[in-house]
Amino acid sequence: MKPVLYVANVSEEEAADASGNSYVQAVKKYATEDGSDAIIVSAKVEAEIAELPLAEAKEYLEMAGLEEAGLNRLIKAGFKLLGLMTFLTAGEIESRAWTIVQGYKAPQAAGKIHTDFEKGFIRAEIVSYNDLIACGSKAAAKEKGLVRLEGKDYVMQDGDVVEFRFNV
């Protein structure tokens, strides 16, 4: 009755392609029949990259034929399974990620920060994370017209970077 995510641990050599592993195929088949999802992870690869600096970890993953770490895939699969997503707030003092249920509207998301934000919600100033990174700053994103004001009916999107406007 609860959602299930199956994780198959494979050897370092099979991390990028475990299609020849009959056990992995059995797990995937069982997961599909169960209406669940299955992912492949190599604990050995994960242990190796955990000890490396970021640049070296990326290089190691490339050499192993992987686009991203298994831990990242596990987190994404878990969020998907549970119907969760993340929005961000960024200011001069701190930047923070907030986890919410998919489908939350802007006022509900604001309420995750503080109930007064939800009660006094006026608007949300939003830019997508990818646009913000591509532009380099919120000011540059604003110049390109990528920052927008959204109202109470806006359904939050994964990776939104938000500044809530409210009045209590």
N, CA and C atoms as a LAMMPS dump frame, in Angstrom:
ITEM: TIMESTEP
0
ITEM: NUMBER OF ATOMS
504
ITEM: BOX BOUNDS ff ff ff
-5.0000000000000000e+02 5.0000000000000000e+02
-5.0000000000000000e+02 5.0000000000000000e+02
-5.0000000000000000e+02 5.0000000000000000e+02
ITEM: ATOMS id mol type element x y z
1 1 1 N 0.82 -1.202 0
2 1 2 C 0 0 0
3 1 3 C 0.865 1.267 0
4 2 1 N 2.11 1.129 0.375
5 2 2 C 3.008 2.275 0.359
6 2 3 C 3.858 2.22 -0.909
7 3 1 N 4.261 3.382 -1.393
8 3 2 C 5.11 3.383 -2.583
9 3 3 C 6.457 2.732 -2.294
10 4 1 N 6.992 2.047 -3.311
11 4 2 C 8.251 1.329 -3.145
12 4 3 C 9.204 1.718 -4.265
13 5 1 N 10.457 1.862 -3.922
14 5 2 C 11.518 2.094 -4.888
15 5 3 C 12.541 0.991 -4.688
16 6 1 N 12.82 0.253 -5.747
17 6 2 C 13.805 -0.812 -5.678
18 6 3 C 15.139 -0.287 -6.168
19 7 1 N 16.205 -0.625 -5.428
20 7 2 C 17.554 -0.193 -5.777
21 7 3 C 18.416 -1.443 -5.932
22 8 1 N 18.992 -1.601 -7.128
23 8 2 C 19.857 -2.743 -7.389
24 8 3 C 21.315 -2.279 -7.3
25 9 1 N 22.073 -2.908 -6.429
26 9 2 C 23.498 -2.606 -6.283
27 9 3 C 24.267 -3.499 -7.244
28 10 1 N 25.061 -2.862 -8.103
29 10 2 C 25.82 -3.615 -9.104
30 10 3 C 27.311 -3.343 -8.951
31 11 1 N 28.098 -4.109 -9.68
32 11 2 C 29.548 -3.92 -9.643
33 11 3 C 29.929 -2.615 -10.327
34 12 1 N 31.154 -2.224 -10.117
35 12 2 C 31.689 -1.007 -10.719
36 12 3 C 31.6 -1.084 -12.249
37 13 1 N 31.884 -2.252 -12.796
38 13 2 C 31.88 -2.453 -14.24
39 13 3 C 30.469 -2.351 -14.834
40 14 1 N 29.453 -2.664 -14.034
41 14 2 C 28.072 -2.652 -14.528
42 14 3 C 27.324 -1.36 -14.189
43 15 1 N 28.002 -0.419 -13.573
44 15 2 C 27.338 0.813 -13.12
45 15 3 C 26.66 1.555 -14.263
46 16 1 N 27.296 1.618 -15.423
47 16 2 C 26.735 2.348 -16.564
48 16 3 C 25.792 1.492 -17.392
49 17 1 N 26.005 0.175 -17.402
50 17 2 C 25.156 -0.702 -18.214
51 17 3 C 25.074 -2.081 -17.565
52 18 1 N 23.951 -2.323 -16.911
53 18 2 C 23.751 -3.602 -16.237
54 18 3 C 22.74 -4.466 -16.991
55 19 1 N 22.591 -4.195 -18.293
56 19 2 C 21.575 -4.917 -19.077
57 19 3 C 21.862 -6.414 -19.157
58 20 1 N 23.12 -6.8 -18.988
59 20 2 C 23.459 -8.215 -19.036
60 20 3 C 23.321 -8.922 -17.698
61 21 1 N 22.963 -8.215 -16.662
62 21 2 C 22.848 -8.788 -15.322
63 21 3 C 21.429 -9.317 -15.127
64 22 1 N 21.292 -10.623 -15.029
65 22 2 C 19.967 -11.238 -14.922
66 22 3 C 19.256 -10.866 -13.621
67 23 1 N 20.019 -10.631 -12.562
68 23 2 C 19.414 -10.236 -11.291
69 23 3 C 18.787 -8.841 -11.4
70 24 1 N 19.499 -7.927 -12.048
71 24 2 C 18.979 -6.571 -12.251
72 24 3 C 17.71 -6.629 -13.101
73 25 1 N 17.737 -7.445 -14.135
74 25 2 C 16.554 -7.571 -14.998
75 25 3 C 15.37 -8.128 -14.208
76 26 1 N 15.623 -9.064 -13.307
77 26 2 C 14.565 -9.628 -12.47
78 26 3 C 13.988 -8.573 -11.529
79 27 1 N 14.862 -7.737 -10.954
80 27 2 C 14.404 -6.669 -10.063
81 27 3 C 13.563 -5.667 -10.844
82 28 1 N 14.027 -5.281 -12.029
83 28 2 C 13.283 -4.325 -12.863
84 28 3 C 11.921 -4.893 -13.248
85 29 1 N 11.891 -6.167 -13.624
86 29 2 C 10.624 -6.805 -14.003
87 29 3 C 9.668 -6.825 -12.811
88 30 1 N 10.167 -7.21 -11.654
89 30 2 C 9.338 -7.26 -10.452
90 30 3 C 8.805 -5.862 -10.103
91 31 1 N 9.667 -4.863 -10.201
92 31 2 C 9.262 -3.491 -9.895
93 31 3 C 8.161 -3.034 -10.842
94 32 1 N 8.314 -3.32 -12.122
95 32 2 C 7.306 -2.936 -13.113
96 32 3 C 5.974 -3.622 -12.819
97 33 1 N 6.016 -4.897 -12.528
98 33 2 C 4.792 -5.649 -12.21
99 33 3 C 4.141 -5.129 -10.937
100 34 1 N 4.947 -4.61 -10.03
101 34 2 C 4.469 -4.084 -8.753
102 34 3 C 3.986 -2.637 -8.891
103 35 1 N 4.186 -2.043 -10.09
104 35 2 C 3.818 -0.64 -10.293
105 35 3 C 4.812 0.312 -9.647
106 36 1 N 6.028 -0.163 -9.482
107 36 2 C 7.078 0.624 -8.827
108 36 3 C 8.176 0.967 -9.813
109 37 1 N 9.209 1.586 -9.302
110 37 2 C 10.359 1.965 -10.108
111 37 3 C 11.596 1.282 -9.533
112 38 1 N 12.597 1.096 -10.383
113 38 2 C 13.86 0.514 -9.939
114 38 3 C 15.004 1.323 -10.526
115 39 1 N 16.038 1.529 -9.729
116 39 2 C 17.229 2.208 -10.226
117 39 3 C 18.445 1.343 -9.929
118 40 1 N 19.505 1.629 -10.664
119 40 2 C 20.75 0.883 -10.509
120 40 3 C 21.795 1.802 -9.881
121 41 1 N 22.487 1.282 -8.891
122 41 2 C 23.531 2.034 -8.199
123 41 3 C 24.699 1.087 -7.951
124 42 1 N 25.893 1.613 -8.043
125 42 2 C 27.07 0.859 -7.648
126 42 3 C 27.595 1.484 -6.362
127 43 1 N 27.454 0.764 -5.271
128 43 2 C 27.921 1.278 -3.974
129 43 3 C 29.418 1.55 -4.014
130 44 1 N 30.152 0.745 -4.769
131 44 2 C 31.609 0.94 -4.872
132 44 3 C 31.912 2.275 -5.547
133 45 1 N 31.212 2.575 -6.646
134 45 2 C 31.409 3.855 -7.335
135 45 3 C 31.023 5.002 -6.412
136 46 1 N 29.917 4.863 -5.712
137 46 2 C 29.457 5.914 -4.798
138 46 3 C 30.477 6.163 -3.691
139 47 1 N 31.051 5.104 -3.162
140 47 2 C 32.067 5.248 -2.117
141 47 3 C 33.308 5.958 -2.661
142 48 1 N 33.671 5.644 -3.876
143 48 2 C 34.851 6.271 -4.504
144 48 3 C 34.623 7.772 -4.705
145 49 1 N 33.479 8.147 -5.287
146 49 2 C 33.262 9.568 -5.587
147 49 3 C 33.004 10.394 -4.334
148 50 1 N 32.544 9.761 -3.273
149 50 2 C 32.295 10.483 -2.018
150 50 3 C 33.594 11.03 -1.426
151 51 1 N 34.699 10.393 -1.751
152 51 2 C 35.988 10.802 -1.194
153 51 3 C 36.757 11.763 -2.096
154 52 1 N 36.217 12.024 -3.296
155 52 2 C 36.925 12.866 -4.261
156 52 3 C 36.406 14.297 -4.264
157 53 1 N 37.279 15.254 -4.597
158 53 2 C 36.806 16.63 -4.815
159 53 3 C 35.839 16.635 -6.008
160 54 1 N 34.994 17.638 -6.085
161 54 2 C 33.935 17.701 -7.094
162 54 3 C 34.445 17.507 -8.521
163 55 1 N 35.492 18.212 -8.894
164 55 2 C 36.019 18.109 -10.264
165 55 3 C 36.495 16.691 -10.574
166 56 1 N 37.196 16.089 -9.637
167 56 2 C 37.682 14.721 -9.834
168 56 3 C 36.525 13.721 -9.838
169 57 1 N 35.508 13.977 -9.031
170 57 2 C 34.34 13.097 -8.994
171 57 3 C 33.63 13.116 -10.344
172 58 1 N 33.489 14.297 -10.941
173 58 2 C 32.859 14.401 -12.271
174 58 3 C 33.667 13.626 -13.3
175 59 1 N 34.977 13.762 -13.246
176 59 2 C 35.852 13.047 -14.179
177 59 3 C 35.721 11.538 -13.985
178 60 1 N 35.684 11.101 -12.735
179 60 2 C 35.54 9.678 -12.428
180 60 3 C 34.22 9.142 -12.986
181 61 1 N 33.134 9.901 -12.805
182 61 2 C 31.83 9.48 -13.326
183 61 3 C 31.865 9.362 -14.843
184 62 1 N 32.494 10.325 -15.507
185 62 2 C 32.614 10.273 -16.966
186 62 3 C 33.371 9.025 -17.402
187 63 1 N 34.472 8.731 -16.715
188 63 2 C 35.263 7.545 -17.057
189 63 3 C 34.452 6.265 -16.841
190 64 1 N 33.545 6.29 -15.863
191 64 2 C 32.705 5.129 -15.585
192 64 3 C 31.498 5.064 -16.525
193 65 1 N 31.335 6.114 -17.362
194 65 2 C 30.219 6.137 -18.306
195 65 3 C 28.911 6.587 -17.691
196 66 1 N 28.997 7.318 -16.579
197 66 2 C 27.8 7.778 -15.871
198 66 3 C 27.622 9.284 -16.021
199 67 1 N 26.383 9.709 -16.185
200 67 2 C 26.083 11.136 -16.296
201 67 3 C 26.01 11.802 -14.926
202 68 1 N 25.536 11.061 -13.933
203 68 2 C 25.437 11.604 -12.578
204 68 3 C 25.59 10.491 -11.564
205 69 1 N 25.844 10.884 -10.343
206 69 2 C 26.038 9.923 -9.257
207 69 3 C 24.751 9.169 -8.958
208 70 1 N 24.915 7.954 -8.49
209 70 2 C 23.765 7.131 -8.123
210 70 3 C 22.961 7.751 -6.996
211 71 1 N 23.642 8.428 -6.075
212 71 2 C 22.945 9.089 -4.974
213 71 3 C 21.982 10.147 -5.513
214 72 1 N 22.427 10.899 -6.518
215 72 2 C 21.542 11.905 -7.134
216 72 3 C 20.331 11.247 -7.777
217 73 1 N 20.561 10.135 -8.486
218 73 2 C 19.443 9.418 -9.113
219 73 3 C 18.484 8.878 -8.056
220 74 1 N 19.043 8.404 -6.944
221 74 2 C 18.219 7.878 -5.851
222 74 3 C 17.351 8.979 -5.249
223 75 1 N 17.938 10.139 -5.027
224 75 2 C 17.192 11.277 -4.469
225 75 3 C 16.081 11.699 -5.42
226 76 1 N 16.398 11.834 -6.706
227 76 2 C 15.39 12.231 -7.696
228 76 3 C 14.253 11.21 -7.77
229 77 1 N 14.613 9.939 -7.761
230 77 2 C 13.591 8.889 -7.817
231 77 3 C 12.718 8.916 -6.558
232 78 1 N 13.341 9.147 -5.407
233 78 2 C 12.59 9.241 -4.149
234 78 3 C 11.628 10.419 -4.152
235 79 1 N 12.1 11.57 -4.614
236 79 2 C 11.235 12.752 -4.702
237 79 3 C 10.061 12.484 -5.645
238 80 1 N 10.347 11.87 -6.791
239 80 2 C 9.293 11.56 -7.766
240 80 3 C 8.271 10.607 -7.146
241 81 1 N 8.755 9.579 -6.5
242 81 2 C 7.899 8.579 -5.878
243 81 3 C 6.978 9.199 -4.824
244 82 1 N 7.506 10.148 -4.074
245 82 2 C 6.749 10.772 -3.003
246 82 3 C 5.986 12.022 -3.445
247 83 1 N 6.145 12.405 -4.72
248 83 2 C 5.438 13.579 -5.238
249 83 3 C 5.964 14.875 -4.66
250 84 1 N 7.274 14.958 -4.481
251 84 2 C 7.89 16.14 -3.885
252 84 3 C 8.693 16.92 -4.92
253 85 1 N 8.953 18.158 -4.617
254 85 2 C 9.799 19.01 -5.447
255 85 3 C 10.466 20.046 -4.562
256 86 1 N 11.366 20.832 -5.156
257 86 2 C 12.127 21.814 -4.394
258 86 3 C 12.02 23.185 -5.032
259 87 1 N 11.831 24.199 -4.199
260 87 2 C 11.978 25.575 -4.661
261 87 3 C 13.051 26.215 -3.796
262 88 1 N 13.581 27.342 -4.262
263 88 2 C 14.701 27.975 -3.578
264 88 3 C 14.378 29.413 -3.221
265 89 1 N 14.981 29.867 -2.144
266 89 2 C 14.971 31.289 -1.806
267 89 3 C 16.429 31.706 -1.724
268 90 1 N 16.722 32.902 -2.211
269 90 2 C 18.107 33.372 -2.213
270 90 3 C 18.132 34.847 -1.868
271 91 1 N 18.957 35.176 -0.929
272 91 2 C 19.102 36.567 -0.519
273 91 3 C 20.552 36.867 -0.199
274 92 1 N 20.788 38.052 0.295
275 92 2 C 22.161 38.448 0.626
276 92 3 C 22.706 37.638 1.8
277 93 1 N 21.836 37.308 2.747
278 93 2 C 22.283 36.625 3.952
279 93 3 C 22.39 35.114 3.752
280 94 1 N 21.367 34.5 3.13
281 94 2 C 21.393 33.049 2.951
282 94 3 C 20.573 32.624 1.747
283 95 1 N 20.916 31.467 1.236
284 95 2 C 20.136 30.804 0.198
285 95 3 C 19.693 29.479 0.788
286 96 1 N 18.467 29.06 0.42
287 96 2 C 17.94 27.847 1.028
288 96 3 C 17.017 27.121 0.074
289 97 1 N 17.015 25.81 0.169
290 97 2 C 16.107 24.969 -0.604
291 97 3 C 14.967 24.533 0.309
292 98 1 N 13.747 24.513 -0.25
293 98 2 C 12.548 24.131 0.496
294 98 3 C 11.862 22.996 -0.247
295 99 1 N 11.478 21.964 0.473
296 99 2 C 10.798 20.823 -0.132
297 99 3 C 9.296 20.985 0.072
298 100 1 N 8.555 20.847 -1.053
299 100 2 C 7.097 20.935 -1.001
300 100 3 C 6.494 19.818 -1.848
301 101 1 N 5.196 19.634 -1.698
302 101 2 C 4.468 18.654 -2.492
303 101 3 C 4.226 19.247 -3.88
304 102 1 N 4.392 18.426 -4.922
305 102 2 C 4.102 18.882 -6.282
306 102 3 C 2.654 19.36 -6.346
307 103 1 N 2.446 20.457 -7.044
308 103 2 C 1.104 21 -7.182
309 103 3 C 0.785 22.122 -6.208
310 104 1 N 1.695 22.384 -5.266
311 104 2 C 1.471 23.498 -4.34
312 104 3 C 1.409 24.807 -5.121
313 105 1 N 0.513 25.66 -4.701
314 105 2 C 0.448 26.997 -5.28
315 105 3 C 1.384 27.911 -4.485
316 106 1 N 1.69 29.063 -5.054
317 106 2 C 2.659 29.979 -4.454
318 106 3 C 2.359 30.3 -2.983
319 107 1 N 1.11 30.621 -2.603
320 107 2 C 0.87 30.915 -1.183
321 107 3 C 1.181 29.736 -0.259
322 108 1 N 0.85 28.499 -0.706
323 108 2 C 1.157 27.326 0.109
324 108 3 C 2.666 27.161 0.277
325 109 1 N 3.404 27.402 -0.798
326 109 2 C 4.865 27.31 -0.732
327 109 3 C 5.409 28.365 0.229
328 110 1 N 4.858 29.567 0.166
329 110 2 C 5.284 30.642 1.068
330 110 3 C 5.046 30.233 2.518
331 111 1 N 3.961 29.515 2.75
332 111 2 C 3.627 29.048 4.092
333 111 3 C 4.624 28.057 4.658
334 112 1 N 5.381 27.386 3.793
335 112 2 C 6.417 26.467 4.27
336 112 3 C 7.56 27.235 4.936
337 113 1 N 7.738 28.485 4.526
338 113 2 C 8.781 29.327 5.118
339 113 3 C 8.28 29.9 6.441
340 114 1 N 7.081 30.471 6.396
341 114 2 C 6.47 31.035 7.598
342 114 3 C 4.972 31.191 7.337
343 115 1 N 4.153 30.859 8.323
344 115 2 C 2.698 30.935 8.129
345 115 3 C 2.239 32.352 7.784
346 116 1 N 2.938 33.374 8.301
347 116 2 C 2.576 34.756 7.964
348 116 3 C 2.761 35.044 6.476
349 117 1 N 3.732 34.382 5.842
350 117 2 C 3.957 34.574 4.41
351 117 3 C 2.73 34.103 3.614
352 118 1 N 2.133 33.007 4.07
353 118 2 C 0.949 32.485 3.379
354 118 3 C -0.265 33.371 3.644
355 119 1 N -0.444 33.776 4.888
356 119 2 C -1.6 34.603 5.248
357 119 3 C -1.592 35.942 4.527
358 120 1 N -0.433 36.558 4.427
359 120 2 C -0.339 37.889 3.825
360 120 3 C 0.193 37.89 2.402
361 121 1 N 0.128 36.739 1.725
362 121 2 C 0.695 36.608 0.378
363 121 3 C 0.135 37.665 -0.575
364 122 1 N 1.015 38.327 -1.305
365 122 2 C 0.618 39.29 -2.333
366 122 3 C 1.017 38.735 -3.702
367 123 1 N 2.295 38.534 -3.884
368 123 2 C 2.826 38.019 -5.153
369 123 3 C 4.141 37.281 -4.888
370 124 1 N 4.56 36.536 -5.924
371 124 2 C 5.848 35.863 -5.875
372 124 3 C 6.667 36.324 -7.075
373 125 1 N 7.888 36.74 -6.807
374 125 2 C 8.808 37.102 -7.882
375 125 3 C 9.652 35.863 -8.154
376 126 1 N 9.549 35.335 -9.387
377 126 2 C 10.111 34.018 -9.682
378 126 3 C 11.021 34.049 -10.904
379 127 1 N 12.116 33.303 -10.801
380 127 2 C 12.995 33.021 -11.935
381 127 3 C 13.397 31.551 -11.796
382 128 1 N 13.509 30.856 -12.909
383 128 2 C 13.917 29.451 -12.815
384 128 3 C 15.405 29.369 -12.472
385 129 1 N 15.776 28.341 -11.789
386 129 2 C 17.168 28.138 -11.381
387 129 3 C 18.091 28.155 -12.604
388 130 1 N 17.709 27.419 -13.652
389 130 2 C 18.554 27.343 -14.852
390 130 3 C 18.743 28.709 -15.495
391 131 1 N 17.674 29.511 -15.551
392 131 2 C 17.791 30.86 -16.11
393 131 3 C 18.693 31.728 -15.241
394 132 1 N 18.545 31.613 -13.935
395 132 2 C 19.371 32.407 -13.016
396 132 3 C 20.853 32.074 -13.177
397 133 1 N 21.165 30.799 -13.258
398 133 2 C 22.559 30.371 -13.417
399 133 3 C 23.098 30.831 -14.771
400 134 1 N 22.298 30.682 -15.825
401 134 2 C 22.734 31.085 -17.171
402 134 3 C 23.014 32.591 -17.246
403 135 1 N 22.201 33.378 -16.538
404 135 2 C 22.369 34.838 -16.565
405 135 3 C 23.452 35.319 -15.6
406 136 1 N 23.695 34.577 -14.541
407 136 2 C 24.735 34.947 -13.595
408 136 3 C 24.268 35.757 -12.405
409 137 1 N 23.123 36.42 -12.529
410 137 2 C 22.584 37.18 -11.401
411 137 3 C 21.092 37.426 -11.64
412 138 1 N 20.417 37.766 -10.56
413 138 2 C 18.994 38.06 -10.671
414 138 3 C 18.775 39.334 -11.488
415 139 1 N 19.672 40.302 -11.33
416 139 2 C 19.559 41.554 -12.084
417 139 3 C 19.672 41.299 -13.584
418 140 1 N 20.612 40.44 -13.979
419 140 2 C 20.784 40.115 -15.399
420 140 3 C 19.579 39.344 -15.926
421 141 1 N 19.034 38.461 -15.104
422 141 2 C 17.838 37.711 -15.509
423 141 3 C 16.652 38.651 -15.664
424 142 1 N 16.585 39.636 -14.787
425 142 2 C 15.501 40.627 -14.852
426 142 3 C 15.613 41.45 -16.136
427 143 1 N 16.836 41.838 -16.497
428 143 2 C 17.066 42.602 -17.729
429 143 3 C 16.608 41.835 -18.961
430 144 1 N 16.765 40.509 -18.927
431 144 2 C 16.367 39.666 -20.056
432 144 3 C 14.887 39.284 -20.009
433 145 1 N 14.18 39.777 -19.001
434 145 2 C 12.749 39.49 -18.887
435 145 3 C 12.434 38.095 -18.391
436 146 1 N 13.369 37.473 -17.69
437 146 2 C 13.181 36.106 -17.211
438 146 3 C 12.634 36.038 -15.784
439 147 1 N 12.593 37.181 -15.113
440 147 2 C 12.008 37.246 -13.769
441 147 3 C 10.571 37.696 -13.945
442 148 1 N 9.65 36.969 -13.336
443 148 2 C 8.24 37.295 -13.516
444 148 3 C 7.519 37.355 -12.175
445 149 1 N 6.435 38.114 -12.152
446 149 2 C 5.582 38.181 -10.968
447 149 3 C 4.413 37.223 -11.16
448 150 1 N 4.16 36.415 -10.15
449 150 2 C 3.07 35.436 -10.206
450 150 3 C 2.137 35.659 -9.024
451 151 1 N 0.872 35.343 -9.234
452 151 2 C -0.137 35.542 -8.211
453 151 3 C -0.486 34.287 -7.436
454 152 1 N -1.637 34.341 -6.774
455 152 2 C -2.061 33.268 -5.87
456 152 3 C -2.354 31.947 -6.571
457 153 1 N -2.621 31.975 -7.867
458 153 2 C -2.956 30.747 -8.588
459 153 3 C -1.758 30.073 -9.243
460 154 1 N -0.584 30.669 -9.09
461 154 2 C 0.614 30.094 -9.719
462 154 3 C 0.969 28.772 -9.05
463 155 1 N 1.124 27.728 -9.872
464 155 2 C 1.55 26.424 -9.373
465 155 3 C 3.084 26.383 -9.444
466 156 1 N 3.693 26.184 -8.306
467 156 2 C 5.151 26.189 -8.205
468 156 3 C 5.762 25.098 -9.089
469 157 1 N 6.931 25.404 -9.641
470 157 2 C 7.666 24.468 -10.482
471 157 3 C 8.979 24.1 -9.795
472 158 1 N 9.414 22.875 -10.03
473 158 2 C 10.661 22.413 -9.446
474 158 3 C 11.799 23.323 -9.905
475 159 1 N 12.566 23.847 -8.958
476 159 2 C 13.697 24.7 -9.282
477 159 3 C 13.377 26.179 -9.366
478 160 1 N 12.152 26.571 -9.035
479 160 2 C 11.846 28.004 -8.993
480 160 3 C 12.685 28.669 -7.904
481 161 1 N 13.223 29.851 -8.221
482 161 2 C 13.903 30.674 -7.224
483 161 3 C 12.946 31.819 -6.946
484 162 1 N 12.522 31.95 -5.697
485 162 2 C 11.391 32.804 -5.363
486 162 3 C 11.723 33.846 -4.308
487 163 1 N 11.131 35.011 -4.489
488 163 2 C 11.096 36.03 -3.445
489 163 3 C 9.613 36.347 -3.238
490 164 1 N 9.114 36.037 -2.06
491 164 2 C 7.692 36.244 -1.784
492 164 3 C 7.459 37.666 -1.298
493 165 1 N 6.393 38.265 -1.82
494 165 2 C 5.957 39.563 -1.345
495 165 3 C 4.702 39.325 -0.523
496 166 1 N 4.707 39.879 0.671
497 166 2 C 3.576 39.655 1.574
498 166 3 C 3.407 40.86 2.468
499 167 1 N 2.228 40.933 3.088
500 167 2 C 1.916 42.012 4.007
501 167 3 C 1.103 41.419 5.152
502 168 1 N 1.583 41.574 6.361
503 168 2 C 0.868 41.012 7.51
504 168 3 C 0.344 42.134 8.377
